[in-house]
Amino acid sequence: MQVSVSKVWGTVLEIVKARLGSLVGLWLVYFAIQMFVSAVAFMFIGASVSVAALEGDPNALGAMGLGMLLFMAIIYLGYVYIASAQSAAMSRMASPLVQTSFGDAFSSGFANGLTLLGTTVLLLLGYLVGLLVLGMVGEGVAMAGVLAQGVWAIAMAALLIYLACRLIILPPVVAVEGVRNPITAIVRSWQLTKGKVLGIFLSLLVFVAIALVAVGVPFAMFFGTIMGLSQGDVGPAIGAIFGMVVIFAVLAVLLAVLGSTFGAVVHSQLVGSETAE
């Protein structure tokens, strides 16, 4: 049984309406954690540079450079981990398969963040290997003419969309089903989405359309403010720009909530379809 687009979005709207406050709260709490980590990282970097500069030792500066690269790599992994934990927490809160509290969803995010971080690393490695192989094939296609290049570009876009449809439910697989092994999580996502790509793709198109409209309308308004600036109407235009910044910030949160809910609802429908079969 294919994924029902109408059922998916009907359930998404119900979940968002019922759990909007908790979902937005989870996003904000994890965002605050990211900002705190950023502040600590910048303070540490600033202090390290100041100490090395005061010492005036070139060897110390060189050693600090290597240490700084390692530190930045760790910080980046920390960011990905927090983002993974945020995704897991919001997926659990949004899932129709579980009734959970804010605290439970928040704590489960940290517990499941490492698994999602592991899946991210594995998929990144797979992407790099695939990019290398496809890059070599692409070199041959480039010599075959413009038509072949166009077909190749379309094929690559289709492949990326296909992979997105097969892996879009990874966060709820980990957060809701409690899968702890990154490889097992990827395999589970692949199993659940087998033969269901068309329905997932059509549902995803609706999400993309909503996102384009939500971003496009205020962007058009923002373009109008830029025109106002060019015509010398500075005061109102600057105020409108600040308003647009606020609107885009709110939209970013709401689209994150909608995206997490969408993935959780698709996952629940796939699990229900698996049980029925």
Backbone bond lengths (Angstrom), bond angles and torsions (degrees), N, CA, C in turn:
res aa  C-N    CA-C-N  psi(-1)  N-CA   C-N-CA  omega(-1)  CA-C   N-CA-C  phi
1 M - - - 1.464 - - 1.527 109.44 -
2 Q 1.347 115.26 128.52 1.462 120.07 -178.59 1.530 111.22 -74.55
3 V 1.308 114.87 160.91 1.458 121.03 175.20 1.524 108.74 -68.94
4 S 1.337 116.85 131.69 1.463 121.83 -179.56 1.534 109.21 -89.44
5 V 1.320 115.90 118.05 1.461 120.68 -178.40 1.523 110.68 -62.23
6 S 1.321 116.88 -45.99 1.469 120.34 -178.65 1.523 111.17 -64.74
7 K 1.330 116.99 -40.21 1.462 120.16 179.57 1.527 111.02 -67.30
8 V 1.316 116.16 -41.06 1.465 120.54 178.67 1.517 110.21 -58.49
9 W 1.328 117.27 -51.75 1.465 119.55 -174.13 1.523 112.46 -76.57
10 G 1.333 117.18 -26.76 1.454 119.05 172.25 1.521 111.09 -63.59
11 T 1.344 115.99 -42.96 1.462 120.99 179.03 1.518 111.11 -70.36
12 V 1.340 117.52 -38.86 1.469 121.32 178.28 1.527 109.99 -57.04
13 L 1.324 116.93 -47.24 1.460 120.57 -178.46 1.527 111.27 -65.01
14 E 1.330 116.85 -37.65 1.468 120.03 177.69 1.526 111.13 -64.23
15 I 1.329 116.35 -45.30 1.470 120.68 -178.73 1.521 110.88 -65.11
16 V 1.326 116.72 -44.52 1.467 120.29 -179.56 1.524 110.45 -62.33
17 K 1.318 116.48 -41.61 1.459 120.45 179.73 1.531 111.53 -63.77
18 A 1.343 116.28 -40.26 1.466 120.36 -175.65 1.528 112.81 -80.91
19 R 1.338 117.88 -30.45 1.463 120.39 -171.03 1.530 113.41 -122.86
20 L 1.314 117.26 18.93 1.466 120.77 -175.13 1.519 111.70 -57.82
21 G 1.321 117.63 -45.93 1.458 120.59 -177.64 1.514 112.49 -59.60
22 S 1.331 116.73 -44.92 1.468 120.73 -179.42 1.522 111.46 -67.41
23 L 1.326 116.71 -39.86 1.468 120.35 -179.44 1.528 111.17 -66.91
24 V 1.321 116.55 -44.21 1.466 119.91 177.25 1.523 110.12 -64.31
25 G 1.341 116.62 -39.96 1.462 120.55 178.65 1.518 112.10 -60.96
26 L 1.329 117.16 -42.65 1.469 120.55 178.09 1.519 110.60 -62.24
27 W 1.323 116.32 -44.01 1.473 119.56 179.63 1.521 110.22 -59.94
28 L 1.336 116.62 -44.83 1.458 120.73 -176.90 1.527 112.04 -67.11
29 V 1.332 117.27 -39.64 1.468 120.21 -179.57 1.530 110.08 -64.39
30 Y 1.306 117.07 -46.08 1.470 119.38 179.66 1.521 111.30 -68.26
31 F 1.328 116.75 -33.73 1.461 119.82 175.91 1.528 110.29 -63.95
32 A 1.324 116.79 -41.13 1.465 121.03 177.60 1.528 110.47 -62.20
33 I 1.314 117.00 -39.11 1.472 120.56 177.39 1.528 110.18 -63.19
34 Q 1.328 116.62 -41.70 1.463 120.25 177.80 1.527 111.06 -62.00
35 M 1.322 116.93 -41.78 1.458 120.71 179.04 1.528 111.22 -65.31
36 F 1.328 116.76 -38.23 1.460 120.64 178.03 1.529 110.54 -64.29
37 V 1.323 116.15 -44.95 1.468 120.11 178.22 1.525 110.24 -61.45
38 S 1.336 116.95 -40.11 1.465 120.88 178.50 1.520 110.99 -61.83
39 A 1.338 116.19 -44.58 1.467 120.36 -179.04 1.526 110.74 -62.46
40 V 1.328 117.07 -44.70 1.465 121.18 179.21 1.521 110.29 -62.89
41 A 1.333 116.87 -42.60 1.465 120.89 -178.94 1.524 111.08 -62.76
42 F 1.345 117.19 -44.90 1.458 120.40 -179.32 1.529 111.43 -66.28
43 M 1.315 116.93 -37.75 1.467 119.74 177.79 1.522 110.70 -64.71
44 F 1.327 116.23 -41.37 1.465 120.46 179.28 1.523 110.81 -64.72
45 I 1.333 116.20 -43.94 1.466 120.14 179.44 1.522 110.57 -63.46
46 G 1.330 116.87 -44.84 1.458 120.74 179.54 1.517 112.36 -61.41
47 A 1.351 116.64 -43.38 1.456 120.82 179.51 1.524 110.89 -64.90
48 S 1.336 117.21 -40.69 1.461 121.41 -179.09 1.519 111.48 -64.67
49 V 1.331 116.01 -43.61 1.471 120.41 179.55 1.526 110.35 -64.66
50 S 1.325 116.62 -40.76 1.469 120.58 -179.45 1.521 111.23 -63.66
51 V 1.329 117.32 -44.41 1.465 121.28 -179.67 1.522 110.60 -63.86
52 A 1.348 116.35 -44.93 1.460 119.95 -179.41 1.529 111.47 -64.48
53 A 1.342 116.14 -37.36 1.465 119.85 -179.91 1.527 110.92 -68.81
54 L 1.304 117.55 -37.61 1.461 121.10 179.33 1.521 111.34 -67.57
55 E 1.322 116.99 -36.24 1.466 120.34 179.09 1.523 111.32 -69.70
56 G 1.332 116.37 -33.29 1.458 120.78 177.18 1.516 113.87 67.81
57 D 1.318 117.76 19.87 1.470 121.97 -179.39 1.523 108.76 -94.44
58 P 1.373 118.43 117.00 1.473 120.60 179.70 1.525 112.19 -59.10
59 N 1.337 117.13 -37.48 1.461 119.66 178.71 1.524 111.16 -63.87
60 A 1.328 115.51 -38.13 1.466 119.82 178.60 1.523 110.77 -65.48
61 L 1.350 114.86 -39.22 1.456 118.53 178.26 1.529 111.27 -65.24
62 G 1.354 116.34 -39.65 1.458 120.33 178.70 1.517 111.42 -65.06
63 A 1.338 115.70 -44.43 1.463 119.97 179.07 1.522 110.47 -64.29
64 M 1.349 115.07 -38.11 1.458 118.66 178.61 1.528 110.71 -64.09
65 G 1.346 116.38 -36.61 1.460 120.25 179.40 1.520 111.51 -61.34
66 L 1.327 116.83 -44.75 1.461 119.98 178.24 1.520 111.17 -66.27
67 G 1.336 114.93 -42.48 1.455 118.58 178.33 1.518 111.95 -64.31
68 M 1.349 115.50 -35.42 1.457 120.02 -179.73 1.525 111.11 -66.50
69 L 1.328 116.30 -38.94 1.464 119.82 177.44 1.524 110.77 -61.89
70 L 1.333 115.73 -43.46 1.463 119.99 178.32 1.530 110.15 -64.00
71 F 1.332 115.77 -42.90 1.462 120.25 -179.81 1.524 110.92 -62.71
72 M 1.343 117.63 -41.87 1.462 121.06 179.72 1.524 110.92 -65.89
73 A 1.338 116.55 -36.12 1.463 119.51 177.21 1.530 110.80 -64.07
74 I 1.336 116.09 -41.12 1.460 120.37 178.58 1.526 110.47 -65.57
75 I 1.328 116.39 -42.61 1.463 120.86 178.74 1.525 110.53 -61.73
76 Y 1.329 116.61 -41.38 1.468 120.25 179.74 1.524 110.48 -63.02
77 L 1.337 116.34 -43.83 1.468 119.58 176.69 1.526 110.59 -61.48
78 G 1.343 115.22 -36.25 1.456 119.34 177.06 1.517 111.64 -62.84
79 Y 1.333 116.43 -41.47 1.465 120.61 177.25 1.527 110.71 -60.67
80 V 1.333 116.02 -46.41 1.462 120.36 -179.32 1.525 110.23 -63.28
81 Y 1.333 116.29 -38.51 1.463 120.09 178.13 1.527 111.10 -63.60
82 I 1.329 117.61 -45.37 1.461 120.85 179.72 1.524 110.40 -64.27
83 A 1.338 117.04 -41.72 1.462 120.53 177.39 1.526 110.85 -63.28
84 S 1.336 116.67 -38.26 1.466 121.20 177.74 1.523 110.54 -66.23
85 A 1.348 115.86 -42.18 1.461 120.31 178.08 1.526 110.61 -63.54
86 Q 1.320 116.68 -39.90 1.463 121.46 177.56 1.527 110.80 -61.58
87 S 1.328 116.02 -45.39 1.463 120.80 179.55 1.523 111.33 -62.33
88 A 1.332 116.07 -42.58 1.464 120.18 -179.94 1.525 111.21 -65.14
89 A 1.335 116.32 -44.10 1.467 120.73 -179.03 1.530 111.16 -62.96
90 M 1.335 116.78 -44.63 1.460 120.26 -178.75 1.528 111.29 -69.77
91 S 1.332 117.36 -33.98 1.457 120.64 177.68 1.526 110.95 -65.60
92 R 1.326 115.92 -40.58 1.469 119.61 178.74 1.528 110.69 -66.95
93 M 1.330 116.60 -43.15 1.457 120.08 179.40 1.529 111.62 -63.76
94 A 1.342 117.10 -34.17 1.464 121.48 -175.49 1.523 113.54 -86.73
95 S 1.326 118.46 -12.74 1.461 120.55 -173.39 1.528 112.49 -69.44
96 P 1.335 117.85 131.04 1.470 120.87 174.43 1.528 112.38 -70.77
97 L 1.338 116.64 -11.88 1.465 120.32 -176.64 1.522 113.29 -81.40
98 V 1.334 117.50 -16.43 1.468 120.49 -177.72 1.521 110.29 -134.49
99 Q 1.318 115.66 148.37 1.458 122.50 170.45 1.522 106.50 -109.19
100 T 1.319 116.80 112.17 1.458 120.08 -172.97 1.525 110.58 -130.79
101 S 1.316 115.64 158.03 1.454 120.97 177.27 1.522 109.93 -90.01
102 F 1.321 115.73 167.15 1.463 121.13 177.77 1.526 110.30 -59.88
103 G 1.330 117.00 -46.40 1.463 120.97 -178.63 1.508 112.88 -63.34
104 D 1.334 116.21 -40.42 1.467 119.76 179.22 1.522 110.76 -65.37
105 A 1.340 116.25 -43.78 1.468 119.82 179.12 1.523 110.81 -63.69
106 F 1.333 116.21 -41.53 1.461 120.44 -179.76 1.526 111.52 -62.09
107 S 1.325 117.38 -49.72 1.467 120.80 -178.76 1.525 111.94 -67.71
108 S 1.330 117.13 -35.53 1.468 119.45 179.05 1.526 110.67 -67.06
109 G 1.343 116.10 -26.84 1.464 119.15 177.54 1.508 111.66 -60.66
110 F 1.338 116.94 -45.77 1.463 120.06 178.02 1.521 111.33 -66.19
111 A 1.328 116.80 -35.98 1.461 120.12 -179.59 1.523 111.54 -68.15
112 N 1.327 116.56 -35.22 1.470 120.47 -177.39 1.524 113.65 -94.55
113 G 1.333 115.78 -8.73 1.457 119.33 -177.33 1.517 113.19 -61.25
114 L 1.331 116.94 -38.89 1.465 120.02 -179.49 1.526 111.65 -63.80
115 T 1.339 116.33 -38.39 1.467 119.35 178.59 1.518 110.76 -63.89
116 L 1.336 116.19 -46.19 1.459 118.98 178.92 1.524 111.91 -66.55
117 L 1.336 116.21 -33.25 1.462 119.45 174.20 1.525 109.78 -62.34
118 G 1.320 116.20 -41.21 1.462 120.47 177.76 1.519 112.17 -62.94
119 T 1.328 116.94 -42.09 1.467 119.57 178.00 1.519 110.78 -64.44
120 T 1.338 116.62 -37.07 1.465 121.03 178.73 1.522 110.73 -62.97
121 V 1.330 116.62 -44.19 1.461 121.15 179.55 1.533 109.99 -63.84
122 L 1.336 117.16 -45.31 1.467 120.85 -179.97 1.526 111.32 -62.40
123 L 1.316 116.26 -44.39 1.468 119.88 -179.68 1.526 111.05 -67.51
124 L 1.337 116.93 -34.95 1.464 120.03 177.01 1.523 110.73 -65.30
125 L 1.323 116.60 -42.85 1.470 120.12 177.19 1.533 110.54 -62.46
126 G 1.335 115.68 -43.12 1.464 119.40 177.51 1.520 111.41 -62.74
127 Y 1.329 116.04 -38.35 1.466 120.54 178.20 1.520 111.15 -63.17
128 L 1.333 116.67 -43.40 1.461 120.41 -178.94 1.520 111.47 -64.82
129 V 1.337 115.78 -42.02 1.468 119.65 177.37 1.525 110.37 -64.35
130 G 1.337 115.91 -45.78 1.463 119.91 178.40 1.505 112.12 -61.91
131 L 1.344 115.81 -38.81 1.463 120.59 179.05 1.526 110.77 -63.12
132 L 1.327 116.20 -38.80 1.465 120.42 178.76 1.524 111.08 -64.73
133 V 1.332 115.65 -46.80 1.468 120.30 -178.80 1.524 110.79 -66.32
134 L 1.338 116.18 -49.04 1.458 119.97 -178.74 1.525 111.80 -66.68
135 G 1.348 115.84 -29.51 1.456 119.45 177.06 1.520 111.43 -63.72
136 M 1.339 116.17 -40.56 1.470 119.94 177.84 1.516 111.30 -66.06
137 V 1.350 115.74 -38.94 1.470 118.92 176.85 1.525 109.85 -66.87
138 G 1.344 115.32 -39.58 1.461 119.88 -179.04 1.511 113.17 -62.06
139 E 1.327 117.15 -31.26 1.461 120.28 177.55 1.526 110.78 -62.71
140 G 1.331 115.36 -39.20 1.465 119.02 176.96 1.522 111.72 -68.59
141 V 1.351 115.72 -38.81 1.468 120.12 178.89 1.520 110.65 -64.40
142 A 1.340 116.84 -36.04 1.469 121.17 -178.05 1.523 111.47 -60.71
143 M 1.306 116.61 -28.63 1.465 120.23 -179.24 1.519 112.12 -86.46
144 A 1.334 116.86 -4.40 1.464 120.54 -175.94 1.516 113.28 -91.30
145 G 1.328 117.69 -5.51 1.460 119.77 177.35 1.519 112.88 115.99
146 V 1.342 114.68 171.22 1.459 121.45 -176.03 1.521 111.72 -66.31
147 L 1.331 117.95 -40.49 1.462 121.57 -178.88 1.528 110.77 -61.37
148 A 1.336 116.15 -44.86 1.462 120.21 179.15 1.523 110.87 -63.45
149 Q 1.325 116.60 -37.45 1.467 120.14 178.30 1.527 111.09 -65.31
150 G 1.317 116.57 -38.93 1.463 120.35 178.40 1.518 111.67 -65.12
151 V 1.324 116.03 -44.35 1.472 120.71 178.13 1.523 110.10 -62.82
152 W 1.321 116.53 -40.44 1.465 121.45 179.28 1.531 111.32 -63.59
153 A 1.326 116.62 -42.60 1.463 120.59 179.60 1.528 110.85 -63.31
154 I 1.338 116.56 -41.75 1.467 120.70 178.35 1.531 110.52 -64.82
155 A 1.337 115.68 -41.34 1.467 120.06 179.46 1.524 111.06 -63.11
156 M 1.336 117.53 -39.87 1.463 120.99 179.52 1.525 111.04 -67.17
157 A 1.339 115.95 -39.99 1.465 119.37 177.84 1.527 110.41 -64.47
158 A 1.326 116.22 -41.75 1.467 120.35 178.48 1.524 111.06 -63.03
159 L 1.337 116.44 -38.66 1.466 120.40 179.02 1.524 111.28 -63.97
160 L 1.326 116.54 -43.06 1.469 120.44 179.37 1.528 111.19 -64.22
161 I 1.330 116.53 -41.31 1.465 120.32 178.39 1.528 110.19 -64.79
162 Y 1.322 116.17 -41.54 1.467 120.93 178.94 1.526 110.90 -60.86
163 L 1.327 116.72 -45.57 1.462 120.62 179.72 1.524 110.98 -65.19
164 A 1.336 116.89 -37.69 1.462 120.47 177.72 1.526 110.72 -61.77
165 C 1.333 116.57 -41.37 1.467 120.63 178.99 1.526 111.78 -66.80
166 R 1.331 117.67 -33.09 1.459 120.87 -178.85 1.532 112.62 -78.10
167 L 1.346 116.30 -23.80 1.472 119.68 -173.04 1.524 113.64 -114.95
168 I 1.323 117.81 3.29 1.457 120.94 -174.15 1.524 112.85 -66.08
169 I 1.326 117.24 -20.66 1.465 120.31 -176.91 1.529 112.65 -96.79
170 L 1.312 118.17 12.52 1.465 120.41 -180.00 1.533 113.40 -56.19
171 P 1.348 119.47 -47.40 1.477 118.68 -179.92 1.531 113.91 -57.09
172 P 1.353 119.90 -48.91 1.467 117.65 178.04 1.526 113.92 -69.41
173 V 1.329 117.63 -28.52 1.472 119.01 175.11 1.522 110.03 -58.35
174 V 1.334 115.36 -42.76 1.464 120.42 -179.92 1.525 111.23 -76.39
175 A 1.327 116.90 -47.62 1.464 121.21 -171.99 1.521 113.98 -76.53
176 V 1.327 116.93 -34.07 1.464 120.79 -175.77 1.525 111.91 -95.25
177 E 1.332 115.93 -43.86 1.464 119.35 -178.28 1.526 112.58 -85.23
178 G 1.326 116.90 -13.68 1.461 120.33 177.07 1.513 114.64 75.85
179 V 1.335 117.04 25.94 1.462 120.60 177.53 1.528 108.59 -72.77
180 R 1.314 116.92 127.47 1.466 120.90 -174.83 1.527 113.50 -105.88
181 N 1.316 117.16 -21.04 1.462 120.58 -179.40 1.530 109.09 -88.87
182 P 1.339 118.58 123.28 1.466 120.24 -178.26 1.529 113.24 -57.57
183 I 1.328 117.43 -40.67 1.466 120.20 -179.97 1.518 110.14 -66.02
184 T 1.332 116.50 -43.19 1.461 120.57 178.40 1.529 110.81 -61.70
185 A 1.329 116.90 -37.67 1.464 120.88 179.30 1.526 111.11 -63.91
186 I 1.322 116.73 -42.63 1.466 120.46 178.43 1.519 110.77 -64.86
187 V 1.330 116.21 -43.48 1.467 120.85 178.68 1.525 110.63 -62.80
188 R 1.320 116.77 -42.81 1.465 121.45 179.61 1.529 110.70 -62.08
189 S 1.320 117.30 -43.80 1.457 121.06 177.57 1.525 110.46 -60.99
190 W 1.311 115.91 -40.84 1.467 121.10 -179.65 1.523 110.71 -65.30
191 Q 1.339 116.59 -39.70 1.465 120.90 179.49 1.529 111.68 -66.10
192 L 1.341 116.30 -45.75 1.463 119.94 -176.62 1.525 112.49 -65.55
193 T 1.329 117.16 -34.22 1.465 120.51 -175.67 1.530 112.85 -90.20
194 K 1.329 117.16 0.21 1.471 120.40 -179.43 1.528 110.41 -60.93
195 G 1.326 116.13 125.03 1.463 121.22 179.14 1.520 113.88 75.15
196 K 1.343 118.02 5.69 1.461 121.32 -176.34 1.537 112.05 -117.23
197 V 1.305 116.94 11.48 1.467 121.00 -172.83 1.529 112.10 -63.60
198 L 1.327 117.62 -39.41 1.469 120.04 -177.00 1.524 111.26 -61.16
199 G 1.337 116.90 -47.85 1.455 120.32 179.57 1.516 112.22 -63.88
200 I 1.338 116.42 -40.05 1.466 120.33 178.02 1.522 109.80 -64.70
201 F 1.318 116.36 -42.49 1.468 120.63 -179.38 1.523 111.16 -62.37
202 L 1.329 117.97 -44.56 1.460 121.29 -179.94 1.532 110.80 -64.77
203 S 1.336 116.06 -39.22 1.470 120.06 176.90 1.523 110.56 -65.58
204 L 1.331 115.59 -38.36 1.461 120.86 178.96 1.523 111.29 -66.52
205 L 1.329 116.94 -34.64 1.459 120.56 177.03 1.525 111.05 -60.73
206 V 1.331 116.73 -37.68 1.465 120.73 177.79 1.529 109.70 -62.90
207 F 1.343 115.67 -44.23 1.466 119.62 178.59 1.525 111.03 -60.55
208 V 1.328 116.87 -44.20 1.469 121.21 179.33 1.522 110.34 -61.82
209 A 1.341 116.46 -41.43 1.467 120.13 179.34 1.526 110.89 -63.23
210 I 1.334 116.79 -42.94 1.469 120.71 178.35 1.530 110.21 -61.63
211 A 1.335 116.13 -44.25 1.464 120.69 -178.88 1.529 111.11 -64.06
212 L 1.334 117.00 -41.16 1.465 120.33 -179.68 1.518 111.60 -64.78
213 V 1.327 115.84 -42.25 1.462 119.34 179.07 1.532 110.14 -67.02
214 A 1.351 116.01 -44.70 1.466 120.59 -177.88 1.521 111.90 -61.49
215 V 1.322 116.71 -36.78 1.464 120.67 -179.79 1.525 111.23 -86.24
216 G 1.333 116.21 -36.17 1.464 120.19 -175.06 1.515 114.25 -66.29
217 V 1.338 117.05 -39.27 1.471 120.11 -177.92 1.536 111.28 -63.70
218 P 1.346 119.25 -53.50 1.472 117.89 178.49 1.524 112.65 -66.07
219 F 1.348 116.94 -28.86 1.466 118.67 177.85 1.525 110.18 -65.19
220 A 1.341 116.33 -39.66 1.466 119.83 177.23 1.522 110.41 -63.00
221 M 1.352 116.19 -38.83 1.466 120.13 176.76 1.527 110.47 -65.25
222 F 1.342 115.60 -39.73 1.457 120.83 179.21 1.528 110.71 -63.28
223 F 1.325 116.05 -38.74 1.463 120.50 177.88 1.521 110.08 -60.94
224 G 1.337 116.24 -36.72 1.454 120.31 177.58 1.520 111.89 -64.00
225 T 1.343 116.86 -36.42 1.471 119.75 178.13 1.523 111.09 -66.84
226 I 1.327 116.06 -36.57 1.472 119.58 177.09 1.523 110.06 -63.10
227 M 1.326 116.37 -40.49 1.466 119.86 176.64 1.525 110.63 -62.58
228 G 1.340 116.14 -36.50 1.462 119.90 177.51 1.509 111.64 -63.51
229 L 1.329 116.76 -39.11 1.460 120.59 177.24 1.522 111.34 -62.97
230 S 1.328 115.39 -41.28 1.463 119.30 -177.55 1.518 111.89 -67.92
231 Q 1.345 116.74 -20.98 1.464 120.21 -179.61 1.524 112.13 -97.43
232 G 1.337 117.05 7.75 1.456 120.90 174.92 1.513 115.14 90.45
233 D 1.334 118.77 -1.95 1.463 122.35 179.37 1.529 108.34 -85.99
234 V 1.348 116.09 72.54 1.464 121.47 -167.58 1.517 113.32 -74.46
235 G 1.347 117.58 -46.76 1.462 120.66 -173.20 1.516 114.38 -56.32
236 P 1.326 118.66 -60.92 1.462 120.55 179.34 1.527 112.99 -60.27
237 A 1.330 116.10 -35.47 1.463 119.56 -178.10 1.527 111.16 -65.92
238 I 1.352 116.84 -41.50 1.466 120.06 178.89 1.528 110.21 -64.24
239 G 1.338 116.54 -41.50 1.464 119.77 176.77 1.511 111.51 -61.01
240 A 1.340 116.64 -40.55 1.461 120.75 178.91 1.523 111.02 -65.94
241 I 1.346 117.02 -35.06 1.460 120.37 178.66 1.527 110.60 -63.04
242 F 1.329 116.85 -44.68 1.466 119.99 176.93 1.526 110.64 -60.94
243 G 1.325 115.64 -38.88 1.465 119.31 177.32 1.509 111.78 -62.92
244 M 1.333 116.53 -40.90 1.455 120.27 178.68 1.526 111.91 -64.97
245 V 1.341 116.35 -36.65 1.464 120.10 177.64 1.528 109.98 -60.95
246 V 1.333 115.64 -43.03 1.471 120.17 178.57 1.529 110.03 -64.55
247 I 1.326 115.97 -43.73 1.467 120.02 -179.40 1.524 110.73 -61.33
248 F 1.346 116.95 -44.80 1.462 119.95 179.95 1.523 111.59 -64.67
249 A 1.336 117.08 -35.87 1.466 120.45 177.53 1.525 110.62 -63.98
250 V 1.331 116.13 -44.76 1.470 120.47 178.57 1.525 110.27 -63.76
251 L 1.328 116.21 -42.43 1.462 120.11 178.77 1.522 111.74 -61.77
252 A 1.323 116.92 -38.49 1.465 120.43 179.43 1.524 110.51 -60.79
253 V 1.341 117.02 -42.18 1.461 121.15 179.40 1.526 110.16 -66.88
254 L 1.332 116.48 -46.11 1.465 120.20 -177.15 1.528 111.77 -65.77
255 L 1.323 117.23 -37.82 1.466 119.92 178.10 1.522 110.98 -69.02
256 A 1.346 116.85 -34.44 1.468 119.96 175.22 1.518 110.25 -64.33
257 V 1.331 116.78 -42.45 1.468 121.58 176.99 1.517 110.27 -62.50
258 L 1.317 116.66 -45.49 1.469 121.47 -179.05 1.528 110.67 -64.10
259 G 1.344 116.75 -40.96 1.461 120.48 179.80 1.515 112.31 -64.71
260 S 1.324 117.27 -44.03 1.466 120.64 178.92 1.524 111.06 -64.53
261 T 1.325 115.86 -41.89 1.467 120.11 179.19 1.516 110.73 -65.86
262 F 1.315 116.70 -40.35 1.463 120.81 178.93 1.528 110.69 -59.34
263 G 1.331 117.22 -48.98 1.460 120.43 179.62 1.510 112.23 -61.94
264 A 1.354 116.77 -40.37 1.462 120.84 -179.47 1.524 111.55 -66.80
265 V 1.328 117.07 -38.44 1.466 120.86 -179.55 1.522 110.76 -70.97
266 V 1.335 117.87 -41.78 1.466 120.60 176.21 1.524 109.82 -59.74
267 H 1.326 116.64 -43.01 1.464 120.96 178.59 1.528 110.84 -60.52
268 S 1.326 116.85 -44.84 1.470 119.88 -178.76 1.517 111.29 -63.81
269 Q 1.332 116.75 -37.08 1.461 119.79 179.21 1.533 111.08 -69.11
270 L 1.317 116.31 -37.26 1.463 120.17 178.30 1.526 110.95 -67.78
271 V 1.329 117.01 -40.39 1.460 120.78 177.89 1.527 109.96 -64.07
272 G 1.338 116.49 -41.60 1.462 120.38 177.86 1.511 111.77 -64.29
273 S 1.322 116.78 -39.52 1.463 121.00 177.31 1.521 110.94 -64.88
274 E 1.335 116.80 -39.35 1.475 121.32 178.60 1.513 110.39 -63.16
275 T 1.347 116.46 -43.07 1.465 120.64 179.21 1.512 111.64 -63.71
276 A 1.338 116.20 -40.31 1.464 120.97 -179.33 1.515 111.71 -66.07
277 E 1.317 116.46 -34.26 1.466 120.53 -179.64 1.518 111.67 -76.64
